[in-house]
Amino acid sequence: MANTLYEYYQSQGQSLPSVQDRSKIYESSGLGSAIDYQGTAQQNTALLNALSSSPAPTVTPTTQATPQANTQVSTVGQSSGSSTTTPTSVQDLINMGYGGYQGWDDDGALADYNATGGSGKMTNGTGLSGISQAPTIDLTTLYDDLYKSSGVADLEAQLTAKKQAYDEAVSKINDNPYLSDATRVGRISKLGTDYENSIATLQNQITTKTADVQNQLSLASQQYSIDSTASQNALTQFNNLLSMGALSNASSATIASLAGSTGLSTDMIQSAITASQQTEANTQVIQSTDNAGNVTVSVINSDTGEVINQSSLGSVGGAKTSSSGSSSSNEEQQNQQAIAVGLESNTNSYGHVSPAIWNAALRAFVQDGLGSAKDFVLLYGNLKDPNREDEGTSTGYILVD
């Protein structure tokens, strides 16, 4: 039985689908929405269990665009599709269109490709310099692949076999009634010395190869961090192109590529473009992360604060609040606006928000240096439900003295 998605698809004679393609399978299997699928270990395990209990659904791989020689903004590359050849080197991956592996070593690149399907490494065809696919990483699968390819498991099996042989030999000596105590002790001592000498090389090899696996995993994590920064830059660039009107006549291929590079849905991108074409509306894309690590992306009218479209990207880890605007000098204003928009969009029919939403906004307000907790209460205290009687408890609103 397969222990990872990579092993499952290999047993089916298929290569591991990309995260984007797996998200469709995740949704069709009834495990949740495709947009919530991030390729986490928990999601991959749930998907593996679903696939193992029923035939794998057929999903047409997402075709991604390859770049043309001309890199002007007006140039949109044509899709060439993905090769079905099994890559054996970095150069093979680059030839298949995964230009993001440029500079990687063969083992690390192949392990990452097997774990993620090359997600985030396909060079897109928008012709817009600096825009790359939104990064994803499955460290559990990546570790499993690196561990298997390193040969550590085989070395550990040899070590176990030697230990079993040693234990059996000692047992035979102890069970021999014709040996004196002195002879028995001498033989066991010599056997122990021979055993320690025989396993020393194996132990050194295991230690070295395990360190190599950890180094490869560390490099992949560092590359993911770099790719994540590139994704944030892509969101900023999208805002700039939007404000310049460069996307007014964007084709469906360009919108699809922008969706891949920024992590926004095509519907949200189209909404932002449509709104920006209205002369009275100035639009802006804001990404915020609450204290629990849940990311929300909103397209707003920057003049009125009206939410044009909003989508949750799910949980991505540590808590922080960030926004992409036209100028870094407006960061405080953008953070304030993101909090206001987040609260407003989560009010119920009575104009109140839940304790979880209000508390998360309070923490973000203080953390971002927008003011004290008392300042937050003065601004947004009216959004608390006055009928709740659990203020100050683990389930209620934070009590501010």
C-alpha positions in Angstrom: 0.0 0.0 0.0 1.3 3.4 -0.9 2.5 5.7 2.0 2.6 8.9 0.0 0.8 10.4 -3.0 4.0 10.1 -5.0 4.1 6.3 -4.4 0.4 6.0 -5.1 0.6 7.7 -8.5 3.8 5.7 -9.3 1.9 2.5 -8.7 -0.8 3.7 -11.1 1.9 4.3 -13.8 1.4 8.1 -13.5 3.5 11.0 -12.4 2.5 13.1 -9.4 0.0 15.8 -10.5 0.7 19.4 -9.7 -0.8 21.0 -6.6 -3.3 22.9 -8.9 -4.4 19.6 -10.5 -4.5 17.8 -7.1 -6.8 20.6 -5.8 -9.4 19.6 -8.3 -9.2 15.9 -7.3 -9.4 17.0 -3.6 -12.6 18.9 -4.3 -14.1 16.1 -6.5 -13.4 13.6 -3.7 -15.6 15.6 -1.4 -12.7 16.6 0.9 -13.2 20.4 0.6 -12.9 23.3 -1.8 -10.2 23.3 -4.4 -9.1 26.8 -3.4 -8.5 25.6 0.2 -6.1 22.9 -0.9 -2.6 24.0 -0.2 -0.8 20.6 -0.4 -0.3 20.3 3.4 0.7 16.9 4.9 -2.8 16.6 6.5 -4.6 17.3 3.2 -2.3 15.0 1.3 -3.0 12.2 3.8 -6.7 12.7 3.4 -6.4 12.7 -0.4 -4.3 9.6 -0.3 -6.9 7.8 1.8 -9.7 8.8 -0.5 -7.8 7.7 -3.6 -6.8 4.4 -2.0 -10.4 3.5 -1.3 -11.7 4.4 -4.8 -10.4 4.7 -8.3 -8.5 7.9 -9.0 -10.6 10.5 -10.9 -9.2 11.6 -14.2 -8.2 15.3 -14.2 -6.9 17.0 -17.3 -3.5 18.5 -16.3 -3.5 22.3 -16.2 -1.7 23.6 -19.3 0.8 26.3 -18.5 2.3 28.8 -20.9 6.0 28.8 -22.0 7.8 32.1 -22.6 8.5 33.7 -26.0 11.8 35.4 -26.9 10.1 38.8 -27.0 9.5 39.9 -23.4 7.6 43.1 -24.1 4.4 43.6 -22.1 2.2 43.3 -25.2 3.6 39.9 -26.0 1.6 36.9 -24.7 3.3 33.5 -25.2 1.4 30.5 -26.5 1.1 27.3 -24.5 3.2 24.4 -25.6 1.9 21.9 -23.0 3.9 19.8 -20.7 6.2 16.9 -21.8 5.3 13.4 -20.7 9.1 12.5 -20.6 10.3 11.5 -17.1 13.0 14.0 -16.2 16.4 12.7 -15.0 18.3 16.0 -14.6 17.8 19.7 -14.0 18.3 20.3 -17.8 15.5 17.9 -18.5 13.2 20.0 -16.2 14.3 23.2 -17.8 13.7 21.8 -21.3 10.2 20.8 -20.1 9.5 24.5 -19.3 10.3 24.4 -15.6 12.8 27.3 -15.7 12.5 27.9 -12.0 14.9 25.0 -11.4 17.7 26.9 -13.0 20.7 26.7 -10.6 19.4 23.7 -8.7 21.4 20.4 -8.4 19.9 17.3 -10.0 18.9 15.5 -6.8 17.2 18.4 -5.2 15.4 19.5 -8.3 14.1 16.0 -9.1 12.9 15.5 -5.5 11.1 18.8 -5.5 9.5 18.0 -8.8 8.3 14.6 -7.6 6.9 16.2 -4.5 5.2 19.2 -6.0 4.7 18.4 -9.6 6.9 21.4 -10.4 4.4 23.9 -9.0 5.9 27.4 -8.8 8.7 26.5 -11.3 6.9 26.6 -14.6 8.0 29.7 -16.5 4.8 31.4 -17.6 4.0 33.1 -20.9 2.6 36.5 -20.0 5.8 38.2 -21.1 5.7 40.2 -17.8 9.1 40.2 -16.3 9.3 39.0 -12.7 6.0 37.2 -12.4 6.3 33.6 -11.3 3.8 31.0 -10.3 2.6 31.1 -6.7 4.9 28.8 -4.6 3.8 25.7 -2.8 5.8 23.1 -0.9 5.1 19.7 0.5 7.9 19.1 3.0 6.7 15.7 4.1 6.6 14.2 0.6 9.9 16.0 -0.3 11.6 14.5 2.8 10.2 11.0 2.0 11.5 11.2 -1.6 15.0 12.5 -0.5 15.2 9.8 2.2 14.4 7.0 -0.2 16.8 8.2 -2.9 19.6 8.7 -0.4 19.9 4.9 0.4 19.7 5.5 4.2 16.9 2.9 4.5 19.1 0.2 2.9 22.0 1.1 5.2 19.7 0.9 8.2 18.4 -2.5 7.1 22.0 -3.7 6.9 22.7 -2.4 10.4 19.6 -4.1 11.7 20.7 -7.4 10.1 24.2 -7.2 11.7 22.7 -6.5 15.1 20.4 -9.5 14.8 23.3 -11.7 13.8 25.4 -10.4 16.7 22.6 -11.1 19.2 22.1 -14.6 17.8 25.9 -15.4 18.1 26.0 -14.1 21.7 22.9 -16.2 22.5 24.6 -19.3 21.1 27.7 -18.7 23.2 25.7 -18.2 26.4 23.7 -21.4 25.7 26.8 -23.6 25.2 27.1 -25.7 28.4 30.6 -26.9 27.6 32.2 -23.4 27.8 33.8 -22.2 31.0 32.9 -18.7 32.2 36.3 -17.4 31.2 36.0 -18.8 27.7 32.4 -17.5 27.4 33.4 -14.0 28.5 36.4 -14.0 26.1 34.4 -15.1 23.1 31.6 -12.6 23.7 34.2 -9.8 24.2 35.9 -10.6 20.8 32.5 -10.9 19.1 31.6 -7.5 20.4 34.8 -5.9 19.2 34.3 -7.5 15.7 30.7 -6.3 15.7 31.5 -2.7 16.6 34.2 -2.6 13.9 31.9 -4.0 11.3 29.1 -1.4 11.9 31.3 1.6 12.3 31.4 2.3 8.5 27.7 1.8 8.2 26.9 4.2 11.0 29.2 6.8 9.5 27.5 6.4 6.1 24.0 6.8 7.7 25.1 9.9 9.6 26.6 11.5 6.4 23.6 10.6 4.1 21.1 11.8 6.7 22.9 15.1 6.9 22.8 15.3 3.1 19.0 14.8 3.2 18.6 17.6 5.8 20.7 19.9 3.7 18.6 19.2 0.6 15.5 19.9 2.6 16.9 23.1 4.0 17.8 24.3 0.5 14.3 23.5 -0.7 12.8 25.5 2.2 15.1 28.4 1.4 14.1 28.3 -2.2 10.4 28.3 -1.1 11.1 31.4 0.9 12.6 33.1 -2.1 9.6 32.0 -4.3 7.2 33.3 -1.7 8.9 36.7 -1.9 8.6 36.6 -5.6 4.9 35.9 -5.3 4.4 39.0 -3.1 6.3 41.0 -5.7 4.0 39.6 -8.3 1.0 40.9 -6.3 2.6 44.3 -6.1 3.3 44.3 -9.9 -0.3 43.3 -10.6 -1.5 46.4 -8.6 0.9 48.6 -10.6 -0.3 47.2 -13.9 -3.9 47.6 -12.8 -3.4 51.2 -11.8 -1.7 52.0 -15.2 -4.6 50.5 -17.1 -2.2 47.9 -18.7 -4.7 45.1 -18.1 -7.8 46.8 -19.7 -7.7 44.4 -22.7 -6.1 41.5 -20.9 -6.7 38.1 -22.6 -8.0 35.1 -20.8 -4.5 33.5 -21.0 -3.0 36.6 -19.4 -5.6 36.6 -16.6 -5.0 32.8 -16.0 -1.3 33.4 -15.8 -1.7 36.3 -13.3 -3.9 34.0 -11.2 -1.1 31.5 -11.1 1.5 34.1 -10.2 -0.4 36.0 -7.5 -2.6 33.3 -6.0 -5.8 35.2 -6.7 -8.7 33.6 -8.5 -9.4 34.5 -12.1 -12.8 35.9 -10.9 -11.1 38.3 -8.5 -8.7 39.5 -11.1 -11.5 40.0 -13.6 -13.5 41.9 -10.9 -10.5 44.2 -10.2 -10.0 44.9 -13.9 -13.7 45.6 -14.5 -13.8 47.9 -11.5 -10.7 49.7 -12.5 -12.2 50.6 -15.9 -14.9 52.6 -14.1 -13.5 56.2 -14.1 -14.8 57.0 -10.7 -13.3 53.9 -9.0 -9.7 53.4 -7.8 -9.1 49.7 -6.9 -6.5 48.1 -4.8 -5.8 44.5 -3.8 -5.1 43.9 -0.1 -3.9 40.7 1.5 -4.3 40.3 5.3 -3.4 37.5 7.8 -5.2 37.2 11.1 -3.7 36.0 14.3 -4.5 32.4 13.5 -2.6 32.6 10.2 -5.8 32.7 7.9 -5.1 34.7 4.8 -7.8 36.8 3.2 -7.4 38.7 -0.1 -9.8 41.6 -0.9 -10.3 43.8 -4.0 -11.5 47.1 -2.7 -12.5 50.6 -4.0 -9.6 52.5 -2.4 -11.7 55.7 -2.5 -14.7 54.4 -0.6 -13.4 51.3 1.1 -16.1 49.2 -0.6 -15.3 45.5 -0.9 -15.6 44.6 -4.6 -14.6 41.0 -4.1 -13.1 38.9 -1.3 -11.6 35.4 -1.0 -10.0 33.3 1.7 -6.8 31.6 0.8 -6.9 29.4 4.0 -4.3 29.0 6.7 -0.6 29.5 5.8 1.2 29.6 9.1 2.4 32.4 11.3 0.3 35.5 12.1 1.1 38.7 10.4 -0.7 41.3 8.4 0.6 42.6 5.1 -0.8 44.5 2.2 0.3 45.4 -1.3 -0.4 49.0 -2.3 1.0 51.6 -4.6 3.5 52.9 -2.1 5.2 51.6 1.1 4.6 54.9 2.8 0.9 54.0 2.9 1.5 50.8 4.8 -0.1 52.0 8.1 -3.1 53.4 6.3 -3.4 50.1 4.3 -3.2 48.0 7.5 -5.9 50.2 9.1 -8.1 49.9 6.0 -7.5 46.1 5.9 -8.7 45.7 9.5 -11.8 47.9 8.9 -12.7 46.0 5.7 -12.2 42.7 7.5 -14.5 43.7 10.4 -17.1 45.2 8.1 -17.3 42.2 5.8 -17.8 39.9 8.8 -20.7 41.7 10.5 -24.0 39.9 11.0 -27.5 41.4 10.3 -27.3 43.2 13.7 -24.0 44.9 12.8 -21.9 42.8 15.2 -18.9 40.5 14.7 -18.0 37.3 16.5 -15.5 37.3 19.3 -13.0 35.4 17.1 -13.1 38.1 14.4 -13.0 41.0 16.8 -10.2 39.5 18.9 -8.1 38.8 15.8 -8.6 42.3 14.6 -7.6 43.8 18.0 -4.4 41.8 18.1 -3.5 42.8 14.5 -4.3 46.5 15.4 -1.9 46.5 18.3 0.7 44.4 16.6 0.8 46.7 13.6 1.4 49.7 15.8 -1.9 51.4 14.9 -2.7 52.2 18.5 -3.4 50.6 21.9 -6.1 48.2 22.8 -8.2 51.1 24.2 -7.8 53.0 20.9 -9.2 49.9 19.1 -12.2 49.7 21.5 -13.0 53.4 20.9 -13.0 52.7 17.1 -14.6 49.3 16.9 -16.2 48.6 20.3 -19.6 49.1 18.8 -19.2 46.0 16.8 -19.2 43.7 19.9 -22.5 41.9 20.6 -23.8 43.5 23.9 -25.9 40.4 24.6 -23.0 38.1 25.1 -22.1 37.4 28.7 -18.7 35.7 28.3 -16.4 38.7 27.8 -13.0 38.0 29.2 -13.4 34.2 28.9 -11.7 31.9 26.3 -14.8 32.0 24.1 -15.7 35.7 24.5 -14.4 39.1 23.5 -11.0 40.2 25.0 -11.6 42.3 28.1 -9.9 45.7 27.8 -9.6 47.7 31.0 
